[in-house]
């Protein structure tokens, strides 16, 4: 999921959540229009990412490993490997790792909000 040469940025209690999230910036300083960011993330067992609103981009979250639950504007979505969560610009997201023993691993792909959605 991530090249070995990329070092993670460690976040604790992200957006008022709980636990550690490792964030790998897969684009680095490159820009690949229309994508704003591609991030590989790992949420610690039992951790959660607090509520936050997408303020500059549309986003998809692709679960690569683990289990959990996401809420998009309060609507729950179960998370397992292969689940894709679509988060339009201006919507609110929370993520929770429901496993107490295994991390929740996922990719975040952000596309500039000026890109239309169907």
C-alpha positions in Angstrom: 0.0 0.0 0.0 2.9 2.4 0.7 6.5 2.6 -0.5 9.0 1.8 2.3 10.8 5.1 1.6 7.8 7.2 2.7 7.8 8.1 6.4 4.4 8.5 8.1 3.2 11.6 9.7 1.8 10.6 13.2 -1.4 12.1 14.3 -2.9 11.6 17.8 -6.6 12.2 18.6 -7.3 13.5 15.1 -10.2 16.0 14.9 -11.0 15.4 18.5 -10.9 11.6 18.0 -8.9 9.0 19.9 -5.8 7.0 19.2 -3.0 7.3 16.7 -3.3 7.6 12.9 -0.3 7.1 10.7 -0.6 9.1 7.5 1.6 8.5 4.4 1.5 11.2 1.8 1.8 9.1 -1.4 2.0 12.1 -3.8 4.6 13.9 -1.8 5.1 17.4 -3.2 3.9 16.4 -6.6 0.6 17.7 -8.1 -1.5 15.4 -10.3 -4.5 17.3 -11.5 -7.3 17.0 -10.5 -6.1 15.2 -7.4 -5.3 17.2 -4.3 -4.0 14.3 -2.2 -3.5 10.6 -2.0 -2.9 9.3 1.5 -2.4 5.9 3.0 -3.7 5.8 6.6 -3.6 3.4 9.5 -5.9 3.9 12.4 -4.9 2.2 15.7 -7.1 -0.6 17.1 -10.1 0.9 18.9 -9.3 4.4 17.6 -11.5 6.9 15.9 -11.2 10.0 13.8 -13.4 12.8 15.0 -16.0 14.7 13.0 -14.5 16.9 10.3 -16.0 18.6 7.2 -14.4 18.4 3.8 -13.4 22.0 3.1 -11.5 21.9 -0.2 -12.1 18.6 -1.9 -14.3 15.7 -2.8 -12.9 12.6 -1.1 -13.1 8.8 -1.4 -12.0 6.5 1.4 -11.0 3.0 0.2 -10.7 0.4 3.0 -7.8 -1.9 2.3 -7.7 -3.9 5.6 -9.6 -4.1 8.9 -13.1 -3.3 10.0 -14.9 -0.3 11.3 -17.7 2.2 10.7 -17.9 5.6 9.0 -20.5 8.2 9.4 -21.1 10.7 6.5 -23.3 13.5 7.7 -24.5 11.1 10.4 -25.4 8.2 8.1 -23.5 5.0 9.1 -21.6 2.8 6.7 -19.9 -0.4 7.8 -16.3 -0.7 6.7 -14.5 -3.9 5.5 -11.8 -4.4 3.0 -12.9 -3.1 -0.4 -15.5 -0.7 1.0 -15.5 2.7 -0.7 -16.9 5.7 1.1 -17.7 8.8 -1.0 -17.5 12.1 0.8 -18.5 15.1 -1.2 -17.1 18.6 -0.6 -18.9 20.2 2.4 -20.0 16.9 4.0 -18.9 15.6 7.5 -17.0 12.4 8.1 -16.1 10.3 11.2 -14.2 7.0 11.1 -14.0 4.3 13.9 -11.9 1.2 14.0 -14.2 -1.4 15.7 -11.4 -3.9 16.1 -9.5 -3.9 19.5 -6.6 -5.8 18.0 -6.0 -4.9 14.4 -5.5 -1.5 12.6 -7.9 -0.1 10.1 -6.0 0.6 6.9 -7.4 2.8 4.2 -6.5 5.1 1.2 -7.9 8.6 0.9 -8.0 10.2 -2.5 -9.0 13.9 -2.7 -10.1 15.6 -5.9 -10.4 19.4 -6.2 -14.0 20.5 -5.4 -14.2 22.2 -8.8 -14.4 18.8 -10.4 -18.0 17.9 -11.0 -19.7 14.9 -9.5 -22.7 12.9 -10.8 
